[in-house]
Amino acid sequence: MKILFCASEAWPWAKSGGLADVAHALPKALAKSAEVTLMLPWYRFMQVDLSALERVAHVTLSFGGEDYAVTYYRLAREGVETLFVYSELLSEREHLYGPPSSAYGDNDLRFALFSRAIVAFAKRERYDILHLNDWHTALAALFATEAKITAKTLFTIHNLAFQGLFSRERLELLGIDPKYFQMEVLEFYGKINFLKAGIAFADGVTTVSPTYAKEILTPEFGCGLEGFLQKHRAKLRGILNGIDTDFFDPKHDDMLPCRLKKDLSIFKQCNQETTGIKKSDLPLFIFIGRMTAQKGIDLLASLCDDLAKLPLNFAFLGDGEEGIMRQLEAVDRKYANIRYFSGYDEVLSHRLYAAADFLVMPSRFEPCGLNQMIAMRYGTLPVVHKTGGLADTVHNIDDKEAVCGKGIVFEEATAGQLLEAIRSALALWHERERLERCNRFNMACDFSFAKSAEAYLALYRSLL
Ligand code: ADP
């Protein structure tokens, strides 16, 4: 089976969140049983020298009254062929989607161009499956239908909150036939909605956990698309993400100054010493991620005065909403036991996962979430709100069933329940043996992409 897997970002070249992890780990897992090509844009900030790569094709794409020169470059890595798409408009940028907290004004055109580049290549190379991911590549499902390519298309929604909404005035420039600008297809409250193209035109649609697949059919989680998704629900499925367990491996992770030998507490202590968090006998709680309402960071930030009084250390890592970042900076200055690291720092994130005792994820919604799986792999107990992929991957430690994984799970995303859950974690901290048993249980769980890859392969087969 020949698969063209397309995404706007992939680790290690470009990453803004979980999509990049998945676009790296899933093709790698699929490559064990299929022929996989990963296609992604080349961006100026990448550490990839195009002149050193094989140039495999060059095309001119004409649409919206303009001609766009597009070149494809090949790189083989970890059994996966990667094709970088270069086109000046798409590629010559300092950032993926725009500088922090803003978006480039021509992202619609950039990713419409990328989507056309995908289809142009798929047309000449004859793939069985075109696997598209998120709004950046969603238009490719429409263009593939128009181009009558033989490949079946699968569209994966990694986060329904990001739909790619743009002004209708841009239709002509994007070269999209106005006949598609209607509610059944691309129109969404007077705007063009790229994500709808993926849902409407792909042969199959998935999202990244079974629970989220159900949740998005409801007004609470559907982001206005619940009715549209209901219409297409026959082709919608949830397949749980995994993580790259070679990359996130406490025994071999070369981003860690101290790798796991036998003793979990030595491993944690030794890594904590290199994070800049002062040495202490108190448990370390961490939050890593985008500082947005989705992640419930505002709930945590509102609790900082309470947290400061508890016998714990708390470290935050991430960027996001200005107000929250300022609040955390102030808290960092005020309290010795709370630290805030701003920015995106892969190395520090690994050290924090390794050093911490508890990872807190009060997400209001969570399509899948990778942090909790990474944390469990490093012997760090997750404290999570029961939603989406968190509900599928973390089960209350009091549950008797031996289902992977275990953590502290709370029902409602409120500051009150979150504080209660953190207090429960503190109580558990004193039951050292039980906590260690849970962590060891979680570390033995299989969070790899192997199972997900099997589910995707079965789905691809069913589409063919
Ligand atoms: P998202 O909704 O942002 O995609 P996921 O849980 O799916 O969230 O994936 C987040 C990924 O990004 C994880 O690998 C996490 O460790 C990483 N990550 C998030 N924020 C940061 C940060 N500030 N520094 C380093 N890694 C981060």
Residues whose N, C-alpha, C, O or C-beta is under 5 A from the ligand:
A	BS01	ADP	S16 G17 G18 L19 D21 I288 G289 R290 L317 G318 D319 G343 Y344 D345 E346 S349 G369 L370 N371
